[in-house]
Amino acid sequence: MPATTAGASEIVATAAATGALVTGLDVAASEGGRLLVDLTCDTRDSRHRREVVAALEAVPGVEVRTVGDATFLAHIGGKLEIAAKAPLRNRDDLSRIYTPGVARVCKAIYDTPAKARQLTIKKNTVAVVTDGTAVLGMGDIGPAAALPVMEGKAVLFKEFGGVDAWPIVLDTKDTEQIIAIVKAIAPAYAGINLEDISAPRCFEIEERLRADLDIPVFHDDQHGTAVVVLAALLNALKVVGKRIEDVRIVVSGVGAAGHAIIRLLAAQGARDIVGYGRTGALHAGDVEGMNSHRRWLAENTNPRGVTGTLKEGLVGADVFIGVSSGDILTGDDIATMGPDAIVFALANPTPEVDPTDAAEHAAIVATGRSDYPNQINNVLAFPGLFRGLLDAEVSVISDEVLRVAAVAIAETIAPEELNPAYIIPGVFDRRVATRVSRAVQEAAHEHQA
């Protein structure tokens, strides 16, 4: 670009005119009356980034040489690496870490298999397993495309729970193959975190692995979501002065997350829950053709025998929890709910109802997004949960373990701090994982007693 103040100003103005948020313009070099500058700006997505580049290239005298995307740059080469814990400085170190000394450790584990937990990475390592069939808001994108998410999950495990996690992406959707593979690799791990596996296969995979393995198996899309939803709801009910035993709860979405949420709410004492699928309310009078998990919901919820559509079921309800699809409700629908309504619209990236519209009628609104208050984020649950399970050396993840984890998250916020915009701790609240771990360990030990 020309080495003038006007030229620099035009670049900033051009980028800003596209809607980009310019955060920096730095001169990298000056040569022959021209400037080489680094322009830094925030864009909405890749399409918007290309729009900014095109606009800059259209400016006379401006040449765009390179374009970098900070998000993509953060993923180059992956987000994980292996680091040695034991020093390797000389021949003595080598003989202890590897041959011949390692043979003594191998023999000790052979003689007493339980020693593997103390003498190998097994003590603190979790496998994050997916087949890539239900990834975030993208659905079935396959194992390779799912890998960045699994890497990110492993980073969160380490950062918030001190748990070493490793992504395992499987190029198969066959339930039997997935179960067999996980069972085959299990000896190296202290826990299995199933991730982004579509329903209803995820139910059978989790159930059978829990039955066959002696380490905890956890499907985060089900139980992690349920734990954080319960935590947020406990605090939301405190704010509006209602009891979970008394409120009418409507749940949109009866797949993996919806099923787990409903079960956990019931374990906490909720009595009036109605789940809604694509064809309307689940009820005991119509269970033909349902899989066992949906049938359980139909037969163990909806005590008033409600039928009909989701919008009809919202009328007079106290709580709406959405784990389904975006833009299926309007603010007018929320207006039909009871006084001091609570709305958790958790579909991502587009919530079931626009949060701003919902807030005009509801007392409390939560979403799964980071750009609104009250974000329901699973990172509040799984790092501390696994930290507690690994430290307690237990394999059973009961409803009570999940329930106390939710209570621990909720109680991180003192009663006097609660308000409609602050019902759940922030994702960077370092107190959460420690509290959850402690609660899980206490519940696990009580279960064993």
LINGI-V713063 format. One line per field, one symbol per residue. phi: phi as a letter, one per 30 degrees, with the letter a starting at -180 (. if undefined). A space follows every 50 residues. Layout:
# LINGI-V713063
phi->???
This chain:
# LINGI-V713063
phi->.ddbddddddddddddddjdcdcabcdcabahibccbcccacbdaddddd dddddddddeicbcdbbcceddddcdiicbacbddcdbcadddddddbdc dddddedddddbeddedccbdeebbbcccbcicbchccidciddddeedd ddddddeddcbicdbbdbccdacdedddddddddceedbcabcdbhcddc ddddddeddddcccbdbbcdddddddddddeddedddddcibcddcdccc ccjbdeddedddddddddjdccbbcbcdcjddaddbbdiddddddedddb bhdcidbjddddddeidcbcbcbbbdhcbbeddddddddhdcbcccdbdc debeedddddbcdbbbbccdcbdiddbdddcdddddedddddhccdcded ddddddddddddcdedddaecbcbdddcddddedddedddddddddddd
